[in-house]
Amino acid sequence: MQIYFSSIFIALIAILHIYILVLEMFLWEKPAGCKAFGHTVEAATASKVLAANQGLYNGFLAAGLTWGLYLGATGLDIKVFFLSCVLIAGIYGGLTANRKILLIQAIPAAVGLALLFCGV
């Protein structure tokens, strides 16, 4: 049961990163992107290329988590690696860009890791 719960939680983290990819790559200058990240259209226009690059990285995180889930029990190391990447990126972003990132990215990754290790 614990393994299923951790898999669902990790899938939600992957979906979150796909959502972030969409916001950063395709909606950055749109009202949804500006609202989500708290910037103006002018600031978004100036940083559009950087945001798209960040979005791509978020897509890689989602792909890695999905890959680990696809492999099931044999994907434990992959899930641990990509959740650790999400955790580190979330801590760094929370300390350097916006504290909200700690809540949105770092804490879920830490919970996901804890669930993985509790279910092993």
N, C-alpha and C positions, 0 to 999 in steps of 0.2 A: 504494500500500500504506500509506504514512504517513497519508494522508487517512482511510482506513478505521480505522486504529488510533486516531487522534485522535477520530474519531466515536464509537467504542466507549468510549473513556475518558470523553468528555463525557457519553455516555448513562449511564455508571455514576455520574458526579457528579450527574446529574439524578435518578437512582433514589435515591441517598443523600439528596438533599434531600426527596424524597417520603417516604422513611422517617423523616426528622427531622420532617416535617409531621405524620405519623401519631403519632409519639411525643409531640410537643408539643400537638397538638390533641385527640387521642383517648385517649392512654395516659399522660398526664402524672401522674395520681394513682394509676395502676395500678402493680403491681410492676415491670413492664418500664420504664416511664417513670422511676420513682424510682431504679431501678438504673442506667439509662443516664446520668442526670444527677446522681446521687449526692445526692438529697435525701430528706427524710422525707415521709410522707403529709401531715403537718400543714403543712409548708412548701409542698408541692405544692398543697394546697387553697387556701392564702393567695395563691398566685401563678398560679392556673389561668387567669385571664383574660389575663394578660400572656403566658403560655406559648402560649396559643391564637393570640394576635396574632403572636408570633414564628413559629409554625408556618405561619401564612398567608403570611408573607413568604418562608419557605423554599419554599412551594408556588409562589409567583411566580417564584422563581429557577429552579425545576425547569421551569416552563412556558416561561420564556424560553429556557432551554437546549434544550428539546425543539423549540420553534419554530425556533431556529437550525439544529438538526439536520434538521428537516423541509425547510427551504429549501436544504439542501445547500451547494454552493459559494457561492451567492448570499447565504447566511446568515452569512457570515464575520463581518461587523460585529456582528451580533446575538450570535453566540457569544462574540466578544471582549468585548462589553459585559457580558453576563451572567456570564461567567467572571471578569471584573474585579470585578463586584459581589460575587461569592462570595469572591474573594481579599481584598477590602477588609473585608468582614464577618468573614471568618475571622481576619484580622490583628487587627481591633478586638476581637473576642470572645476571642482568645487572649491579648491584652494586658490586658483588663479583667475577664474572667469566669473563664476556665479555659484554661491553656496547651494542654490536649489539643485544643482547637479549631483550633490551628495545624496539628496533624497531620491532623485529620479533614477540615478544610474548606479552609484556606489553601494547604497544600502541594499537594493534588490540583488545586486551581484553577490554581496556578502551573504545574504540570506540563501541565495541559490547554492553557494559553496557549502554553507552549513547544512542545508538539506541533502546535498550530495553525500557529504561525509557521514551524516547521521543515517543515511539509507544504505551505506556500504556494509 
